[in-house]
C-alpha cells in the first residue's frame, strides 16, 4: 500500500472509530443542563439565523460568555433542524470528527510520523474525558473551538515553511475565530512557542527572542479575549470571601493532578464535581505542586533527549491554567470538558516517549502497535459507556449522584428530571437534600419553592423563595414567583413591590407588567393597573389575559370605546387558539 493510501485509510479509520463511540448521541435528548439556556429556551437562538440574531450574537453577553461564532453555529442548527436534538448532536460529532482528522494530518505534517500521529489522534477521538465536550449540545463551543485550534496549528505550520505577511494574517484570522468560539484558546501563542521548540525545531534556526516577538499579534488577540471574558464572567466568578486566595492556590495543582489521574484512569466521571471549599487542603495542594514541579523539572532536564516531553507536558499545563481554579468560575472543582484540547499535549508526549522506549528495548513494531490498539480500544469502550449516560437528563444525573457525594447541583438537576415525569415526591426529596447540602444554592431553593407551591404548600414555598432571594437578590424568577405566592395569600401590596423590582431588572419582560397590573387591580388602584396592562399588551400583544383584563379595567372607568377594542382583540385571540387546538396545531 502506498503512503498516500495508507494515510487515507488511517483517516477513514479514525472517523469510523469516532462515530462508533459517539454515533449513539443521535438518539439522545437535550439534557436540560444549559441546553435550554443555549438553545431550547433561548429565543435569540432557536428562531434560526436572522439579521437580528446575527447582531445579537456579536453584541450580547449571555450565559456568562461572549462567543459569537458558537451562537451562530447554534442558530444555523436551529435553522436546519429546528429543536430536534438529533441534528444538534450530529453537528457536534461532525465537528469532533473534523478535529480528529485535522489533528492527525497536522501532526503528520509536523513530525513526519504517520503511526504516532494516528495514535495521538485516536486517543483524542475516543478518550472518555472528551465525552462531555461531544455529547453535550451546550458544549458546542468546545468542538467548534477545537476545529479552529487545529486549523490554527495547520496554518501556522504552513506559515513557518514559507513565511509571509499573508500567511501570518491567515493564522491570526483563524485564531481570532477560535477565540470567538471559546476563549479557552488564549494560551495558543504559548502552545505555538512550544511547537517551535518541537517538533518544528525553529528555535534551533532562529533566536528565542524572534519567535516570541512573532507571537505578539497573537498574544494581543488573546489579551483582548481575556479582558472580554473577565467582563462577561464577572458575576460567575467565585467570590474571594467564599474561596480564599490560599484555597485557590491549593485547588489549582490539585485540579491539574486530578486531570492527569483521570487521563490515566478515567473512571467515576461526572458532569459536575462539587467544589467544597472546606475540603480544599493546603497541604494536599502543596504536595500536588511539588509533584507538578518534579514532572516539569524532568521535562526540562531531558529536553535534549526527549524534546516531546517538554512540549507535551507544558502544552497540557499551559492550556489548563486558565481553568484550573486560580480564577474560579462557577462552583465546580474541575470539569472533564476542560481537558479537550490540553489532552493533546499529554497524548503527544506520552506516545513519542513510549515509542522511544520500545525502540530502545527493541520491541517489535507489531507488538508496539498491538499495545497501542489495546489501549485505544479500552478508552473507546470506556468512552462509549460514558457517552451512554448522556442519553437524557435522568440517566445523566442519576449516574452523577452514583459517583459523587454532597452534590447539590446533581440533586437539583435530578429533581427537575424526576419532576418532568411526574415523580414529584422524589423530586422534592432531592431538592430538600440539595438545600440541606448548600443552603445558599438559589436555584435549588427556587425549584423547591415551585414544587411546594404546586402542591399547595404556599407558606413553605414562600420561605424557600425568600431563601433563594437571600442568596441572589436579583434572581428575577424568584421575585416573580414569590410575588405570585403572596398574591395567592392576598398580600397584593407586598407582591406589587416584588413585581416592581423584577421590572426594574428586566423592563421588557411582559409577564411582570401583567403581574403588577393584577396586584394593583386587586388593591383598588385601577388607573395604575391600566398603565401596567398597557405595558404588558405593548410588549406582548398576543397575551389573551392582558387584553381581557385591560378591557375590563377600561370598562370600569367608563372608557367604553377603548375597552371594546381590547375585549374584541381578546376574543379574537381566544378563538384563534381554539381553532389551532381543534386543528392539532
N, C-alpha and C positions, 0 to 999 in steps of 0.2 A: 504494500500500500504506500502510495506517495505521501510525502509530508503534508501536502495540501489536503488530501483526502482524510488523512489521519486527524488533522486539526478539525476539519469539518465534522467528522464522526464524533469526536470528543465534544464539540459544541452541541450537536444534537443530543448526545447522551446526557449532558448537563441539563439541558432543557427538559428532557424526559424525566430525569431524576427530580427536578424541581417540582414538576406537575404531579409526580407520583406522591410526593409528600403533601403538597398544598392544593391539589386539584379538588379535594373534598370540600373546600370552602365555598364552592359554587352552590352548595346546598345549605349553606349556613344562613342564619338570620343576622340582622343587626343586633348587637349585644346591649344596646342602650347606653352603656357607659361611654359618654362623649359622642357616640354615634348620632344621637339626637341633636346634640349641640352643634356638631359639624355638618350634618346632612338632614336627617329625618325631620327635625323640627326647626330647621334654620331656613326661614322664608327667603332670605337673601341668596341662598344656595339652591334650594330644591325647586325653584321655578325655572332652573336652567340658565343657559348663557344668554344674558341680555345686556344691553348697554348700561342699564342701571346696576346690574350685578357686577359687571366689569369694573365700573367706577368704585363700587363698594369694596371689592376685593383689594384694591390698591390704596384706599383711603381710610379703611376702618381697622381697628384692632378688635379682635373677637377671640374668645377663648384664651385670653392672655397671650396672644401671638399676632404677629404681623407676618404672614406668609402668603402673599397674593397668588403665587403660582399654584400652591396647594388648593386654595379656594377655587381657582379656575378649573383645576382638574376635577374637583367635586361637582362643579357646575356643569361641566361637559358630560360627566357621568349621568347627572340628573336629566340633562337634555336628551341623552340617548336612551337611558334605561329607566327613567323615572325613579321611583323609590323601590324598585326591585333589587334586593340586596345581592342577587347573583351577579348582576352586571358590575356593581361596585367591587365585589370580591374578585371578579375576573380581572379587572384592571390592576388591582393590587398585585396579583400573582404575575400578570404580564410584565409589570414594571420590575418586579423582583427578578424575573427570568432574564430581562434585558440587562440588568445589573450583573447577574451571574455571567452572562456571555461577555459583556464588556470587560469584566474583571479578568476573565480567562485570556482574552486577546490582548489586553493591556499588559498583563504580567508576562505573557509570552513574548510580546514585543520588547519589553524592558530587559528581560533576562535571557531570552533565547531558549528557555526550558519549557517544553510542551507538557511533560508529565507532571512536574511540580506545580506548574501554573494550574493544571487541571485539578490537582488535589486541593489547592487553596480555594479555587472557585467552587468545587464540590462541597467542601466544608462550609463555605459561606452560604451555599444554596440550601443546606438542609439542617444546619445546627438548631437544636431546639430553642435556644435563646432568641432566635430570629422569628419564631412563630408569632410573637406579639406584633412585630412590625408588619407582617404579611397578612395575618388572619384578621386583623382589627381594621375595619374601614376607617376609623378616625385616625389611624396611624399612616394614612396615605402620605403624610409628609416625610416619613422615613424612606419608603420605597421610591418616592419621587426624587427626593434629595439624593438618594443612592445612585440613581441614573445620572444625575448631574455631577455627582462626585466622580464616578467612573469616567464620565466624559471629560471632566477637568484633568484627570490623570492622563487620558488619551491625548488630549490636545496639548498638554504640557510636554509629554514625551515627543510629540510631533514637532513642537516648537524648539526643543533642545537640539534636535538633529539638523535644523536649518533655521537659526534664529532670525526673526524679522518682526517688525512692528505689527504687521497684520496678524501674524500667528499669535503673538503675545496678546493682542487685543481680543482674539477669539478665546484664549484661555480666560481672560478677565470676564468676558461676557458669559461664558458657561459657568464660571464660578459664581458670578452675581446671580444667575438663575438658581443655582443651588442654594444660595443664602435666602432667596425669596421662596424656596420650598421648605427649608428648615434651617434656622440659624445655627444649628449644631456644627455646621461646616466651617465655623470661624477659625478652627485650628488647621485648616487646609494649608495655609502658607508654610507652617512648620512641618507638616507632613511632606510637602514638596521639597523642603530642605533635606529631610531625611532620605527621600528618594534620590536627591542629588548625590548624597553620600554613597548609597547603594540602593538599587542596582545600577543607576545611571553613571555613577563614578565621575561626576562632574567636578567634585571638589579636588580631584587629583589634577584636573586640567586647568581649573580656574581657582582663584583665591576664594576663601570662605566669604570675605567681605563682598566680593562681586555677586555671589549667589544670594547673599542677604539683601543687598541693595535691589536686586532684581525682583524681590518679593514685596517691595514697598507698596506698589499699587494694589496688590492682592491684600496686603495687610491693612491698607486703608479701607478697602471694601469690608473686610472683616470687622474693623473697628466701628464703622458706621452701623453694621448689623448688630454689634454688641450694644451700642447705645440705644438703638431702636428696641431691641429685645428687653433690655433692662427697664425701659419705659413701659413697654407692653406688659411685662410680668411683674410690675411693681406691687400690685395688690396680691399676687400669688406667692411672693417671696415670704418664707417663714420668718416671723418677727424675731429680732435678736433676743427679746425677753423670753421667747418660747424655746429658743435653741441658742445657747451662748456660743461665742466665737471659739471657745475651747472645745465644746461639743462638736461644732462644725469641723474643726481641725482634726478631731479624732474620727469623725464619721467618714471623711474623705479617703484616708488609707484603708479603713475597714471596708468601705464600698468597693475600692479597687481590688482588694483581695477576694471579696465575695464574688465579683465578676470573674476573676481568674479561677476560683474554685468551681463556679457554675459552668465555666467553659469546659473544664476537665471532667466534671461530674454533674451533668445537667439533670438533676432530679429535684422533686418538690418545687417546681417552678410555678409562679403565680402571677396573675395580672397586677396584683398590688401587695407590696410588702410594707406593713405599717412601720412608721418611724415613731419609736417610743423614746423621747429624749432622756428619760431616766435610765434607760438601758444602754446608753452610749458610754462606754468605759474609756477613760483617758489612758489607762494602762494598756488596754487592748489596742487602742489607736496608736499608741507609741510602739507597741510590738509590731503592728502591721506596717508602720512607717519604716522601722528598722529592716524588716524583710523586703519591702519595696526598694529601699536604698541598697540592700545587698544585691538584689537582682539587677538593679540599674548599674551598680559598680561592675558586676560580672560582664554585662553587655558592653560597657565602656572599655574595660580592660582587655576583652577578647575581640575588639572591633576589627583588628587587622586580620585575624584568622577566621572569625565568624562575623563578618560585617552585617549580615542579615539579622543577627540577634539584636544589634543596636537599633537598626531601622524598625524591625518588627515590634520590639518592646516599647520603644518610645513613641511609635505610631499609636499603639494601644493606650498608653498612659496619656499622651497629649490630647487625643480625641475624647477621652473620658473626663479630663479635668473640668471642662465647663459644666458637667452634670454630676460631679462626684460628691456634691454636698457643701462645698465651701460657700457657694451662694445657693441656699436651699430653696427650691421652687416646689411648692406642693408639700404634702405630708408623707410621701413615700420614702423609705430608707434607701431604696435603689430600684431600678426598673430594667427588666430584660431588654426592652427596646433600645436602651442606650448603648448596647453592645453592637448594634447592627453594623456600623462601619468601623468602629475601633477593633472589632474582632479580626479584621483582615490582617492587621499588623501581627497579631499573635499567630494566625494561621501561616503567614509568610515565614516568620522567624522559626516557628516550630517545624514546618515542612522542610525547609532548607537545612536546618540543623540536623534533623533526623536522617535526612538523605546523606549528609556529610558523615555522620556516624556509621551508617550502614555501608557506605563506600569504604571507609577506613577499616571496618570489620570484614570487608569482602563478602558481605551478604549478597547472594544472587539477586539480581534486579527483579526476577519473578516473585521472589519471597517478599521483597520490599513492597512491590505493587500489590500483592495479596494482602499484606498487613494494612496498607492504606485503604484498600477496598473494604476490609472488615471494619475498620474504624469508621469509615464513611457510612457503611451500612447500619452500624449501631446508632450513629447520630441520626440517620434518616428514619429509623424505626422509632426512636425516642421523639423525633420531631413530628412524625405522623401522629403519635399518641397525644403529644402536647397540643397539636393542632385540633384534635378531636374534641378537646374540652371547650373550644370556642364555638361550638355549633349553635348555642343560644345562651341567653343571659343566665338561665337557671343552671345549666351544666358548668358554665364558666365560674360562677360564684360559689357553687357547691364544692367544686374542686379547690378553689382558693381557700375556703374555710377548712378543708381537709388537710391542707399543707401549711397553714399559717395559724397563729394564735393571737388573741387580743386584737382582732382585725375588725375595727368598727366599720370601715368602708365596705368590707366584704359582707358583713351582716346587713348593712343598709341596702346594698345593691341586690343581695339575695332576697331581701324582703320585698323589694319592688318587683322582682321577677315572680315571687310567690303571689303577690297581690294581683298580678295580671291574670293569673289562672285561678283566682277565687279562693286561694288558701290564706284567708285573711287572718285567722288566729295565729298561724305560724309566722306570718309576715310581722304581725305586731310583736310577737315574742322576740324575733330577730332585731327589730327596731329598738325594743327595750334593752336588749343586750348591747346594741351599738351605743346608745346614750349612756349606759352604765360604764362602758369602757372609756368613752370620750364625751363627757357632758357638754363640752363646748362645740360639738360637731353639729353645726347649724342644719345641715341637710337631713341628718337622721332625726333631729328634734322636729323639724318641719314635716317630714314624712310620717313620723309617729303621730303628730298632731292631726294630720289629714286622715290617717287611718281611724283614729279615735273619733274624730268629727263624723266620719261616715258611719260609725257605729252608734252615734247619738250621744257619746260621752263628751258633751260640749265643754264642761268645766275643765276636765283633764286636758282636752285639746288646747284650750286657751293657755293653760300652764306651759305646755310644750311649745306653742307658738312664741310665747314670751321668752322662753329659754333660747329658742332659735335667734330671736332678735337681740337678746343679751349678748350672744356670741357674734352676731353680724347685724348691727343696727340698720344697715341699708339693704337688707335682704327683702326685695320688693314682694316676691310671692308670699313671704311670711306676713308682711304688713297687710297685704290684701286679704289673706285668709283669716288672719286674726280679726280684721275688721268685719269679715263675713260672720265669724263666730259670735262676736259681740253684738252684731245686728240681730242674730237669732235670739240673743239674750235681752233684746230690746234696749241695748245701750247704744242708741243711734249717735249721740254726741261723741262718745269715745271712738266709735267706728269711723265717724267722719274725719276725725283728726288723723287717724291712720291712713285713710284714703288720700288725704291732702299730702301727707309725707310721701306716699307712693307716687303721686302725681308729680311732686317736685323732683323726684328722682327719675321718673320716666314720663314726661309730659305728653308724649304722643301715644301712650297706651290707653286705648278707648275704654277698656274694662273698668279702670279705676275712676274715670269720669262718670261712668254709669253708676258704679257703686256709690260714689259720693252723692250723686243725684238722689238715689234711693234713700240714703241716710238723711239727707236734708229734707226730702219729701216727707219722711216719716216723722220728722221733728217739727213739721209745720212750716218750713222755710221754702214755700212753693216757688217763689221767683228765683231764689238762688239755685234751687233744684233744676228749674228750667234751663238756666245757663249751663249747668253741667250736662244735662241731657243733650243740649245743642252741641256741646263739645264732643260728646260721645258719638252723636249722629254724624258730625262733620268728619270725625276720624274713621268711623265705621258705618257707612250709610246702610249696610245690609243687616244691621242689628235689629231684629224684629222687636225685641223688648224695649230697646231705647226709643224706637219710633213710636211704639204704642204708648209708653209711659209719657213721652214728651207731648203727644196728642192729648192724653188725659189731663195732664197738668195745665196745658194751654186752655183746654175747655173750662177747667175750674176757675181760671182767672178771667174768663169771658172772651178770650181771643179765639172765636169760633172758626174764622177763616183759616188761620194757621193750624189750628187743631185738626180740622178736617183733612188738610193736606197730609199731615203726618199719619193720621189714622188710616187714610187710604193707602199710603205707602206701606204701612204695617200689614194691612190686609193683602196687598199685592205680594209682598214678600212671603207671607204665610201661605198663600195659595200656590206660589211657585215652589215652595218647599214641599207642600203636599203632593204636587204633580211629580216632582222629582222622586219622591218616595214611592209613589204608585208605579212609576216607570222604571224603578230599580236603579236609578242613577245615584 
